[in-house]
Every structure is written in structure tokens, then in C-alpha cells.
Amino acid sequence: MKSRTKVVVIGGGIAGCSALYHLTQEGWTDVVLVERNELTSGTTWHSAAQVTNFGGNQTMVGLKTHSINLYQELANDPDYPINYHHADGGIRLANTEEQMQGYRHFASMARGMDVDFEVIDAEECARRHPLISTDNLLGGLWDPLDGDIDPAQLCQALARRARKAGAEVYRNTPVTALTQHKDDTWTVHTEHGDIDCDIVVNACGYRVNEVGAMMGVHHPVASMEHQYFLTEDIPAIVDSARRMPLLRCPISDYYCRQERNGLLVGFYEQDCKTWGMDGIDPNFVNALCPDDLDRVMDVLEGAFERMPALQETGIRSIVNGPITYTIDGAPLVGPIPGKRNAFCIIGLRAGLGEGGGHGWLLAQQIVHGEACYDTWCIDPRRFTGHTNVELTALKSIEDYQNEFRFHFPHEHRPAGRPAKTTPITPILAAEGAEFTVVNGWERVDYIKPSPDFHPSLSFHFDEAFDVVGAEVKNVQDNVGLCEVNGFNRFEITGADRHAFLDRMFCGNVTKRDGRVGLGYMLNHHGMVKGEATVANIPASDRGPQRVWFGSAAAAEYHDMDWLTQHLRDDEDVQIKSLTNDQTILVLAGPKARDVLQATSRADWSKEAFPWLSVRECFIGFSPATVLGVSFSGELAYEIHVPNASLYAAYLALREAGKAHGLKLFGARAVESMRMEKGFMHWKADLITEFDPFETSLDRFIKVEKDDFIGKDALVKRQADGLRKKLVSLKIDATHAPAQSGDSLMMDGKVVGTITSGDWGHRTGLNLAYAFVDPHLAATGSIMQLDLLGDLVGAEVIDASPYDPSYARMRA
């Protein structure tokens, strides 16, 4: 066994085998996989092994397409062919018009990834799958490339190719401990000796947290018992001239695929069961849980109604084994938060179908620092400190129960609520707030007009449309108050703080005390990595001269990792997180200054406190730090208050606001207003697939700066020209907004992809942002949007249709 290698992958299921193989494909061949038993002896061996192209976003579709292409290549390998039923086709059923809307959206989104789904009616579903009934059925989504694969053969084929490229695989080699050294390298301790390495990858399936504990981390992954059975032969299948398509049914929570001349039928019952919560038997290898068909009888009855042939067919065998879930159902593939040279590829509930793509994207991140797609939807850092075992289990149960039910826009499921709150959360609830969730934080979405107000789930504009419009109107005419909790806030001190930040940002960021700036960070490939507000706070009795670095709530772990990774040993810079200690109250509207002046002794005139200023003060008697910035396009102030004083500050502002028509507003109103101003959201419009020129951030770039991260790559990219360009659009529709991922079309070809969409209540426009082909980026260019299956007009407009001179913000 080697004593030194570049990467050690721990775990020999689909995750580990795919990661190892793809590392060799990216050029790293001095790599090792260690497995405590035999390859595929965990969840992989009993997987139902379905391989679909369906995904909730374009990254997921892209990685699944990679899996399909790779598996087809492996199946056709003359030296080591594997069993892969490629392109049997598959149907996702629907019995409501809202589900059909969703399928039309997913078909539009997939088209941008060169994947062709088809939305079909009930009769066509039955024609393509003759075993199903059309009772209580509207239609479905057809995936022509759906299929299934042999799990063990797949993993052995990947391991074989990795070995041929130079990798080594050590079976029956349990890892006993992990040690990280001062230079951030690792020693992997095993029962057969130690391996020193640069990088460790946790690919341990349901034993993920056994290895996590060796690193001193906990991963939000839990296991669920999952049952399926194999039927005896079914005459209709025996007599069929073709294989039956796969079927996934959100109506009755089951799936099935052909297995020999019968069916494999699996269940996602409501009375589901977690597994391994109190530890896992070390001898649980190639093992199953006890059968428990009584638990799935209600789901089985629905399956019988949909597929009457099941009532006349015997059961050949039953499988009940653990599968892993994360806190939002999507895998964790990428850097482990707070650790150097440590990655994971875990929580793969659909591991066989997706595993090829996950290993592909992980290997790119390890070798190149970034993948070809933006991987935030699977990034382990998208969750923060609230994701304990109990919360993970609750969310895993909820995801399991809703396996085939996609999330609708503005849908926030109830399990694990509320995870993060502030002192005024119950006060806002008493005011009638409906809450959305941002990184676990309960944030006001809008204020309900009545306690029993519950908008329907739909891809159309819902019943909250006018409620949000009224909130926007009051912000435009008077003044509104909004709590923004969880906002990421780092305090940066030290003599070298400005030089450090200058290196981190691609543009000039103000260094003047009392002033605020906005900047963008790039990765080493010159692509957009992050966005942050930088506020320079003068020395006071609250602390020395310091910088507040503010970014999106979800960026807490991501941005801390990025900043600390680039600190130099000789720099006098300290970074401290205040994210969970303070909360923002936003005052916005033309009367915002009047309300602020009534609560604070400071001079808040335009001359004394102009736009982009920062000041420490008191709101009533609550200590506060106020920034003159706006995400709404109106005169606005961010009031940062320690949580201990938040309620008092809130009461002071509410009392002062009575004379000025102050009302509460929420996140939906903010979204509408930021779209009208051309302001962007991190990981919606700001993604690592595009550089700042392509993202229309030209005014924030200073390539003439001496040095900043990504400069050399950006200069080269600038010379190569644009691949896409982010533009603002007005959509010729009033019934529905554009959704992220929707395709823009011209002459039957995809020419762009939507990143954000919403109604602009002040402009009366249905607005969207999209990356489009550069020759279509000019104002006035016309395209068509595939909006829920219909082609509607989309015209490029100027980036800030509301108050383009920014006069209202500067008032």
C-alpha cells in the first residue's frame, strides 16, 4: 500500500468510484481509494439504479446528462461491457394542472442543456406505458433517455478505468483516524498502515458522519429506510415487444421499472422511518433492514389503482435498505466548510443515476478549483450551523415523503421550522407576517391581509400579487420597514485590511472612513465568485477602525472560507463573524429620513449623511450602525442592531413611523423592486459560469489595478470576447413570471437562459434577467420566452427601468 499520494478517496460506492475515476480524467493519477469492505457494499449494492435526466435546475440536468453519456460509453466498452438499459424512457405523472405547469417549466429549463423532455396527456401516458390506468390522471413528463443500470458493474467499471490510468484501490482497508497537519496536508490512518496525502475526500455513504467525526465536523446527512419489491413475471411484459418505460408517481408515491419480465416497485410511504440515528453496526455490510410491507400498504393501494396488473402478480423478493438524504434533499458535493484540502461527495439519495456527474464536478473542483457549472445547488457550504442531527432527520423525512413532488415557487415546507429566529420574529408573526426561509432564517415574505390567507401553489402569479403590490406602493410613496435577518457580516480589522480587500476585489473599493462601497470577487479563472458591501467604520468606543464586509445570508460559510484561504501569513488582518449577532432593519421610502431623524439625535440630512455613508449611532437607546444603501431603488437605510437591542429599536422605529405612514414590507416586495433597478442576486444572477464583463458588471472592474485574484485570467477572457451577456428583459405576459432556467428562443434555437424573473409593481412590467447570445444583448432585441409551454415575446430593455438616474436613492 502506498504511504504517500495526492488524494485519498474514502468509500467504495458509486460516489467514491466516480470521484476516483474522474480525478484521473482531469489528469491526477496519483490517487487512491480506500474501502472498509468490498466495493459497493453499502447503499450502492441494493440501489434501484434508475438513471434519469430530470433535475430541478440546469446544473442537476447537466451532471445527469454527463452520467448518461458516461454510462452509455461504459456499456459499449468491448473489453468490459456493463448492463445498462439505456433510453427505455420514463414518465413522471401528474393529476393537477399546477403539476403540469411545473413539467412545462422543467421542459423549458432542460432545453437550455440540450435535453428534450416532452409534456404529454393522460392518453399518451397510457399508450407509452400500457400497464397504467388514466383514472385521476392529467398527463406527465416524458424523459426519452430514462433507464436503469447494474450498480456493481458500474462501480467496477469505473474502478477498472481508474486503475488503468494509475489510481490504486485498497479494499478491506478501514480508516481508523484522520490527522491534519500544519501545512493542511493529511494523514489517513488505516488498519493496514498510514497514507499521507494532500487532499481527503469523504465518500462514505451512510457512514459519512463516522468519517466526519474524524475531521471534527458533522454533515447534515441522515439515512432513511427504503423498500422496494420485485414481482414475478407479468404476462403483459412477457408479451410486449419492447421494455416498459420507467414510472414515477407523485399521486401515489411510488415508482416502478421493468426487472426481467416483471417489475421493480419502490415506495415513498408517509409513515417512513429514519435509520442509523444512534450509530451503525460495524458489521452492517452488504446487509438489509427487516422487511416491513405493512408500512407501505397505503402507498401500495395507490399503486394497485394506477397499475391493476400488480393486483394479480406475486412478489418474488423484498429489499429494505438505507439511503441517504440531506437537509434539502440535494447532495453535498464540494469543499467541506471550515476545512482545508477536504472535500465530500455525500448525501446522494439518487446516487447511481447522478453519481457519474457528481464525481465529474467534484474532480473539477479539486483539480481546477471550480467546475464547468456553478455548483452552489450541491455545495456543502449552502448550510450553516443550524443543521444538527435532529433538524436533518426532520427534513429528510419530509423530503422522503415528497420524493416526486417538486417545489413550487414560494413553497416553504413546514418541517424543521423555525430553525433560526430573531427577537422580533414572534412580533412580526403577530403582525400577520408570512415567512420565507433564507439559510434557515425565518424572514418576512409579505404581510397577510387576514389570518386565513393562503395563496395557492402555482407557477402563475398567485393571490399575493396585489398584497405585494400594495407593500411596494407604500415604500414608493411613504416609508416601509423590513427585517433582513441572517445577512452575512464579517468584521475585518488590522493594519493590512485595505490591502487585503484590494486584492480580493476586481474593482476599486473605497478606503475612506465613513464610506460604503460595493465590490465583486473573482475566482482564479476570472469568473464571478462573490459580491459584498464594504463599510469603513471609524474608530470609536465600540472598536478600532474596521471594515464590515456584508454579503448574502447564504454566503456565510462560503465567503469565510474564501477570505481566510487568501490571507497571507505576513498580513495583519483579523476576520470575525458577526452574522448571528446582529440583524438589519431596513427603512425605505421618501419619508425614511424623517423616521430615522425622529429616533436618533444624529444629523441625518443629505449633507451630513449622503448616500453610501456609514455611521454608528443610537436608535432610541439601542446601539446601531447605519448604512446609507438601497436595494429597493428608494431612499433607504440599513440599520444594523445587536440582537439584544433589536426589539427596542423596532419599537422605536414603529412609533416614529406612525406619523409618516410606515408599514411593514417583505422579501417579495424587495425582489420586485430590485428587479426594477437592475440589482442582482448572488447565485441567481451572479454565478461562477460567467465573468464580470459577461455579467454586465463593467463599471465595477478595474483591470488596470496592480493585482487582484483572477486578474490574469480575466484579461485573457476579455481578449477572447463575450460568450454570453446578462440583460434585462420585459416579458409580454401578465399571467406568470419567467422562472430561473427558462429558455429564450429564436428560430427554434435556444439563445438565452433566464436567471431571475418577477413583476415590477412600480413600472407595470413583467421583468426578467437572462444570459443571452452577445449579438442579442442590445436594447430593443426581440426573442421569445418558453413560458410554461407557450412562446411569448421578450424584449431587451435598459438595465434600470425604474429611476435610471438613481435620483430617488440619492435624495
CORRAHU-V434199 format. One record per residue. RES is the residue in three letters. OMEGA is omega in degrees with one decimal (999 if undefined). D_CENTER is the distance of its C-alpha to the mean C-alpha in whole Angstrom. Layout:
res omega d_center
RES OMEGA D_CENTER
RES OMEGA D_CENTER
This chain:
res omega d_center
MET 178.9 39
LYS 172.9 37
SER 179.3 38
ARG 177.7 35
THR -177.5 32
LYS -177.7 29
VAL 169.8 27
VAL 174.3 27
VAL -177.5 24
ILE 178.9 25
GLY -173.6 25
GLY 171.2 26
GLY -178.2 24
ILE -178.1 22
ALA -177.6 19
GLY -179.1 22
CYS 178.8 24
SER 178.8 22
ALA -179.4 21
LEU -179.4 25
TYR -175.2 25
HIS 172.3 23
LEU 178.3 24
THR 178.7 27
GLN 177.3 26
GLU 174.0 25
GLY 178.0 28
TRP -176.5 28
THR 176.5 31
ASP -174.6 32
VAL -172.5 29
VAL 169.7 30
LEU 174.3 28
VAL -178.1 30
GLU -176.0 30
ARG -179.5 31
ASN 175.3 33
GLU 174.5 33
LEU 177.0 30
THR -178.0 28
SER 177.0 30
GLY 179.5 27
THR -171.5 24
THR -170.1 25
TRP -177.9 28
HIS -179.7 28
SER 172.0 25
ALA 165.0 25
ALA 176.1 24
GLN -174.2 23
VAL -177.5 21
THR 174.5 20
ASN -173.7 18
PHE 175.8 16
GLY -176.0 12
GLY 177.3 10
ASN -173.4 9
GLN 176.5 11
THR 179.8 10
MET 176.6 10
VAL -178.5 13
GLY -178.9 14
LEU 176.9 14
LYS 175.6 16
THR 176.1 19
HIS 178.4 19
SER -177.9 20
ILE -179.4 22
ASN 178.7 24
LEU -177.4 25
TYR 177.2 26
GLN 177.2 28
GLU 178.7 29
LEU 179.8 30
ALA -177.8 32
ASN -179.4 34
ASP -176.0 35
PRO -178.2 39
ASP -177.5 39
TYR -179.7 36
PRO 177.7 35
ILE -178.8 33
ASN 179.4 33
TYR 174.9 30
HIS -173.7 30
HIS 171.4 29
ALA 167.2 28
ASP -175.7 30
GLY -179.6 27
GLY -179.1 25
ILE 166.7 25
ARG -172.5 23
LEU 177.6 25
ALA 175.9 25
ASN 173.9 28
THR 178.9 26
GLU 179.1 26
GLU 175.0 23
GLN 178.6 21
MET 173.7 23
GLN -179.4 22
GLY 179.6 18
TYR 177.7 20
ARG 175.8 21
HIS -178.1 18
PHE 176.4 16
ALA 177.3 19
SER -179.1 19
MET -177.9 16
ALA -179.3 17
ARG 178.5 20
GLY 176.4 18
MET 179.4 18
ASP 177.3 21
VAL -176.0 21
ASP 169.6 23
PHE 179.7 22
GLU 175.2 25
VAL -172.7 25
ILE -179.8 29
ASP -174.4 31
ALA -178.2 32
GLU 178.7 35
GLU 175.1 34
CYS -178.2 31
ALA 178.6 35
ARG -178.4 36
ARG 176.9 34
HIS -171.0 34
PRO 179.5 37
LEU -173.7 37
ILE 174.2 35
SER 177.8 36
THR 177.5 35
ASP 177.8 36
ASN -177.6 33
LEU 175.5 31
LEU -177.6 30
GLY -178.1 28
GLY 178.0 25
LEU -177.4 23
TRP 175.3 25
ASP -173.2 23
PRO -175.8 26
LEU 179.5 25
ASP 179.8 24
GLY 177.3 26
ASP -170.9 26
ILE 176.3 27
ASP -173.3 29
PRO -176.4 27
ALA 179.3 30
GLN 179.8 31
LEU -177.2 28
CYS 178.3 27
GLN 178.9 31
ALA 178.0 31
LEU 179.4 28
ALA 179.3 30
ARG -179.9 33
ARG 178.2 31
ALA 177.9 30
ARG -179.9 33
LYS -179.7 35
ALA 178.1 33
GLY 178.1 34
ALA 176.3 32
GLU -178.8 33
VAL 179.8 32
TYR 177.7 34
ARG 178.3 34
ASN -177.4 35
THR -179.2 34
PRO 172.8 33
VAL -177.4 31
THR -179.4 33
ALA 175.5 31
LEU 177.3 29
THR 174.6 31
GLN -174.8 29
HIS -175.3 32
LYS 178.5 32
ASP 177.0 31
ASP 169.8 28
THR -173.8 29
TRP 162.7 29
THR 176.6 32
VAL -179.4 31
HIS 179.5 34
THR 178.5 35
GLU -178.5 38
HIS 178.6 39
GLY -176.4 39
ASP 174.2 36
ILE 172.6 34
ASP -178.0 33
CYS 176.0 30
ASP -169.4 28
ILE 176.0 25
VAL 176.1 24
VAL 175.5 21
ASN 178.5 20
ALA -163.6 20
CYS 173.3 22
GLY -176.7 21
TYR 174.1 22
ARG -174.1 24
VAL -174.5 21
ASN 169.2 22
GLU 177.0 25
VAL 175.8 24
GLY -180.0 22
ALA 177.0 25
MET 176.7 27
MET -175.9 24
GLY 179.2 25
VAL 173.0 21
HIS 178.8 19
HIS 179.4 16
PRO -179.4 15
VAL 175.6 16
ALA -179.6 18
SER 176.8 21
MET 170.9 22
GLU -179.6 25
HIS -175.9 25
GLN 166.1 28
TYR 174.4 29
PHE 177.8 33
LEU -177.3 35
THR 168.5 37
GLU -178.3 41
ASP 177.5 42
ILE -174.4 41
PRO -178.1 44
ALA 177.1 42
ILE 178.1 40
VAL -175.9 43
ASP -176.0 45
SER 179.0 42
ALA -179.3 42
ARG 177.2 38
ARG 178.3 35
MET 174.6 33
PRO 172.5 30
LEU -177.1 27
LEU 174.0 26
ARG -168.8 23
CYS 175.1 24
PRO 179.7 22
ILE -177.0 26
SER 171.8 27
ASP 175.4 24
TYR 174.2 26
TYR 174.3 25
CYS 173.1 28
ARG 179.1 29
GLN 172.8 33
GLU -170.7 34
ARG 179.1 37
ASN 175.7 39
GLY -178.7 37
LEU 163.7 34
LEU -175.5 31
VAL -178.4 30
GLY -169.3 27
PHE 171.1 26
TYR -173.7 23
GLU 178.4 26
GLN 178.3 25
ASP -172.5 28
CYS -168.4 25
LYS 173.2 26
THR -176.5 24
TRP 173.9 25
GLY -177.0 26
MET -177.3 26
ASP 179.6 29
GLY -175.4 29
ILE 177.1 29
ASP 178.7 33
PRO -178.4 33
ASN 178.3 35
PHE -175.6 32
VAL -175.2 32
ASN -171.9 32
ALA 179.1 33
LEU 172.9 32
CYS 177.6 32
PRO 176.1 35
ASP 179.2 35
ASP -177.1 34
LEU 178.6 34
ASP -177.1 36
ARG -175.2 32
VAL -174.9 31
MET -179.9 34
ASP 177.7 33
VAL -179.7 30
LEU 177.9 33
GLU 177.0 35
GLY 177.3 32
ALA 176.8 32
PHE -179.2 36
GLU -179.0 36
ARG -177.2 34
MET -176.2 35
PRO -179.1 39
ALA 179.5 40
LEU -178.3 38
GLN -175.9 41
GLU -173.8 43
THR 177.5 42
GLY 178.1 42
ILE -178.7 39
ARG 178.6 40
SER -178.4 37
ILE 176.8 35
VAL 175.7 32
ASN -176.4 30
GLY -177.8 27
PRO 170.1 24
ILE -172.4 21
THR 175.5 18
TYR 171.9 15
THR -174.0 12
ILE 174.3 12
ASP 176.5 9
GLY 179.4 10
ALA -176.5 8
PRO 173.0 10
LEU -174.9 10
VAL -179.7 11
GLY -176.4 12
PRO 174.8 14
ILE -175.6 16
PRO 174.2 15
GLY -179.1 19
LYS 174.7 20
ARG 175.5 22
ASN 178.6 22
ALA -178.1 20
PHE 176.7 17
CYS 173.3 16
ILE -165.9 15
ILE 178.8 15
GLY -176.4 14
LEU -177.1 15
ARG 175.4 16
ALA -166.9 17
GLY -176.3 18
LEU -178.5 21
GLY -173.9 19
GLU -166.7 16
GLY 177.7 18
GLY 180.0 19
GLY 179.5 16
HIS 177.5 14
GLY 178.1 18
TRP -178.4 18
LEU 178.3 15
LEU -179.6 15
ALA 177.2 19
GLN 179.0 18
GLN -178.3 16
ILE -173.6 19
VAL -171.5 22
HIS -178.9 21
GLY -179.0 18
GLU 178.1 16
ALA -179.0 15
CYS 174.5 16
TYR 169.4 12
ASP -172.1 10
THR -176.6 8
TRP -177.6 5
CYS 176.6 3
ILE -175.9 6
ASP 179.4 7
PRO -176.4 10
ARG 178.9 10
ARG 173.4 7
PHE 179.9 10
THR -165.1 13
GLY -176.5 17
HIS -169.0 17
THR 179.2 15
ASN -175.2 19
VAL -175.8 20
GLU 179.6 21
LEU 179.1 18
THR 179.8 16
ALA 179.5 19
LEU -179.7 19
LYS 177.7 15
SER 176.5 16
ILE -179.0 19
GLU 178.7 18
ASP 178.6 15
TYR -178.8 18
GLN -178.2 20
ASN -170.8 18
GLU -175.9 17
PHE 178.4 18
ARG -179.3 17
PHE 176.2 14
HIS 172.2 13
PHE 171.3 15
PRO 177.8 14
HIS 175.6 15
GLU 178.4 15
HIS -173.9 14
ARG -164.8 16
PRO -174.9 19
ALA 176.9 18
GLY 177.7 18
ARG -13.0 19
PRO -179.3 20
ALA -179.4 18
LYS -179.7 19
THR 173.3 21
THR 179.7 24
PRO -177.8 28
ILE 177.7 28
THR 178.5 25
PRO 177.6 28
ILE 178.9 30
LEU 176.3 27
ALA 178.0 27
ALA 176.7 31
GLU 178.1 31
GLY -176.4 29
ALA 164.2 25
GLU -171.8 22
PHE 165.5 19
THR -177.9 15
VAL 177.5 13
VAL -177.8 11
ASN 178.3 10
GLY -178.4 13
TRP 172.0 16
GLU -177.5 18
ARG -177.3 18
VAL 175.9 20
ASP 174.9 19
TYR 178.2 23
ILE -176.1 26
LYS 177.2 28
PRO 178.1 31
SER -177.0 32
PRO -176.5 31
ASP -179.3 31
PHE -178.4 29
HIS 179.9 26
PRO 178.3 24
SER 176.8 24
LEU -173.5 20
SER 170.6 21
PHE 172.8 19
HIS 167.8 22
PHE -174.4 23
ASP -174.4 24
GLU 177.2 26
ALA -175.9 25
PHE -177.7 25
ASP 177.7 29
VAL 178.3 28
VAL 178.1 25
GLY 179.1 28
ALA 177.4 30
GLU 178.2 28
VAL -179.1 28
LYS -179.6 31
ASN 175.3 32
VAL -178.8 30
GLN -173.1 32
ASP -172.5 35
ASN 179.1 36
VAL 177.4 33
GLY 178.7 30
LEU -176.5 28
CYS 173.8 25
GLU 174.9 23
VAL -178.1 20
ASN 178.9 19
GLY 179.5 17
PHE -175.6 17
ASN -174.2 17
ARG 175.4 21
PHE 173.2 22
GLU -176.5 26
ILE -178.9 28
THR 179.0 31
GLY -174.3 34
ALA -175.6 36
ASP -174.1 34
ARG -177.2 31
HIS 177.6 32
ALA 177.8 32
PHE -178.8 29
LEU 177.7 27
ASP 177.9 29
ARG -176.3 28
MET -173.3 24
PHE -178.1 24
CYS 177.9 25
GLY 177.1 27
ASN 177.5 30
VAL -173.9 29
THR 177.7 32
LYS -175.6 33
ARG 173.7 36
ASP 176.9 36
GLY -178.0 35
ARG -175.0 33
VAL 175.3 29
GLY 177.6 27
LEU -178.5 24
GLY -178.0 23
TYR 177.3 20
MET 178.1 20
LEU 170.2 20
ASN -174.5 19
HIS 176.2 22
HIS 179.6 21
GLY 180.0 22
MET -177.1 18
VAL -179.1 17
LYS -177.1 15
GLY 178.1 15
GLU 179.6 17
ALA 168.8 19
THR -179.6 22
VAL -179.3 25
ALA -178.6 28
ASN -174.0 31
ILE 179.6 33
PRO 176.1 37
ALA 179.3 38
SER 177.1 39
ASP 177.0 40
ARG 178.7 37
GLY 179.0 36
PRO 171.6 37
GLN -175.4 36
ARG 177.5 32
VAL 168.8 29
TRP 177.9 26
PHE -176.8 23
GLY 179.5 20
SER -174.3 16
ALA -178.3 13
ALA -178.0 13
ALA -172.8 10
ALA -171.9 11
GLU -178.9 14
TYR -178.7 14
HIS -175.1 13
ASP 176.7 15
MET 176.9 18
ASP -176.0 18
TRP -179.6 18
LEU -175.6 21
THR 177.1 23
GLN -173.7 23
HIS 171.4 25
LEU 177.5 27
ARG -176.9 31
ASP -176.1 33
ASP -178.8 36
GLU 174.2 34
ASP -178.2 34
VAL 174.8 31
GLN -178.7 29
ILE -179.1 26
LYS 179.7 25
SER 173.0 23
LEU -170.5 24
THR -175.1 20
ASN -177.4 21
ASP -175.2 25
GLN 178.9 25
THR -179.9 23
ILE 165.4 24
LEU -178.8 26
VAL 169.7 26
LEU -177.1 29
ALA 178.1 29
GLY -176.0 32
PRO 179.4 35
LYS -178.2 37
ALA -179.1 34
ARG 179.8 37
ASP 179.6 39
VAL -179.5 37
LEU -179.2 36
GLN -178.8 40
ALA -177.2 41
THR -174.3 39
SER -178.9 40
ARG -178.4 43
ALA 176.8 42
ASP -176.4 42
TRP 177.2 40
SER 179.8 41
LYS -178.4 40
GLU -177.1 42
ALA -177.6 42
PHE -178.3 38
PRO 175.3 37
TRP 179.9 33
LEU 173.4 31
SER 173.9 33
VAL -176.5 32
ARG 169.2 35
GLU -177.0 35
CYS 171.7 37
PHE 170.1 37
ILE -164.0 36
GLY 175.4 39
PHE -179.5 40
SER 175.8 36
PRO -176.7 35
ALA 171.4 32
THR -172.1 31
VAL 175.1 31
LEU 176.3 29
GLY -179.8 30
VAL -175.9 27
SER 172.2 26
PHE -176.4 22
SER -174.5 24
GLY 174.8 27
GLU 169.0 30
LEU -173.9 32
ALA 178.4 29
TYR 168.7 29
GLU -178.5 27
ILE -178.0 28
HIS -172.7 27
VAL 172.6 29
PRO -174.6 29
ASN 179.4 28
ALA -178.2 31
SER -171.3 33
LEU -177.1 30
TYR 179.6 32
ALA 178.1 35
ALA 178.6 33
TYR 179.9 32
LEU -180.0 35
ALA -180.0 37
LEU 179.0 35
ARG -179.5 35
GLU 179.5 39
ALA -177.3 39
GLY -178.4 37
LYS -177.9 40
ALA -172.9 42
HIS 176.9 39
GLY -178.7 38
LEU 173.5 34
LYS 178.5 32
LEU 170.9 28
PHE -172.6 25
GLY -172.6 22
ALA -179.9 18
ARG 176.5 19
ALA 177.4 22
VAL -178.9 20
GLU 178.6 18
SER -175.5 21
MET -179.7 23
ARG 176.4 21
MET -179.8 21
GLU -179.0 24
LYS -178.1 24
GLY 178.8 22
PHE -170.9 20
MET 175.7 16
HIS 174.4 13
TRP -179.4 11
LYS 164.8 8
ALA -179.5 10
ASP -177.9 13
LEU -175.1 13
ILE -173.4 12
THR 179.6 13
GLU -175.3 15
PHE 178.8 17
ASP -175.9 20
PRO 175.4 21
PHE 177.4 24
GLU -178.7 22
THR 177.6 20
SER 177.6 23
LEU -172.8 23
ASP -174.7 27
ARG 179.8 28
PHE -176.1 26
ILE 175.3 27
LYS -176.6 30
VAL 179.9 31
GLU 174.6 34
LYS -178.0 33
ASP -175.0 34
ASP 167.2 31
PHE -177.1 28
ILE 178.6 25
GLY -174.6 24
LYS -176.3 27
ASP 179.6 29
ALA -179.3 26
LEU 178.8 26
VAL 178.1 30
LYS 179.8 30
ARG 179.9 27
GLN 179.0 29
ALA -178.7 32
ASP 179.2 30
GLY -175.0 29
LEU 170.1 26
ARG 177.5 24
LYS 177.4 22
LYS 177.3 23
LEU -178.7 20
VAL 170.5 23
SER -177.2 23
LEU 163.5 24
LYS -172.8 26
ILE -177.6 26
ASP 177.8 29
ALA 178.5 28
THR -173.9 28
HIS -173.8 27
ALA 174.3 23
PRO 168.8 20
ALA 178.4 19
GLN 177.5 15
SER -179.8 12
GLY 179.4 13
ASP -175.4 17
SER 170.4 19
LEU -170.9 22
MET 170.2 26
MET -179.7 29
ASP 176.6 32
GLY -178.6 30
LYS 176.3 27
VAL -178.8 24
VAL -179.6 24
GLY -178.5 21
THR 178.9 17
ILE 172.7 16
THR 179.1 13
SER 175.5 14
GLY 176.3 17
ASP 177.3 19
TRP 174.7 23
GLY -173.1 25
HIS 179.0 27
ARG -178.6 30
THR -176.1 30
GLY -177.7 30
LEU 169.5 28
ASN -167.5 25
LEU 175.3 23
ALA 167.3 20
TYR -180.0 18
ALA 167.0 18
PHE -176.5 19
VAL 174.0 22
ASP -172.3 25
PRO -177.6 27
HIS 177.9 30
LEU -173.0 29
ALA -177.1 27
ALA 176.5 31
THR -179.5 31
GLY 177.5 33
SER -176.2 31
ILE 174.4 31
MET 173.7 28
GLN 177.5 27
LEU 172.2 24
ASP -175.0 23
LEU 178.1 22
LEU 175.2 22
GLY 178.1 25
ASP 175.5 27
LEU -179.9 28
VAL -177.3 28
GLY 175.9 29
ALA -176.6 27
GLU 176.2 28
VAL 179.1 27
ILE 176.0 29
ASP -168.0 29
ALA -177.1 26
SER -177.3 27
PRO 177.8 29
TYR 177.1 30
ASP -175.5 32
PRO 178.8 32
SER 179.9 34
TYR -176.6 32
ALA -176.2 35
ARG 178.2 34
MET -175.1 31
ARG -171.3 34
ALA 999 37
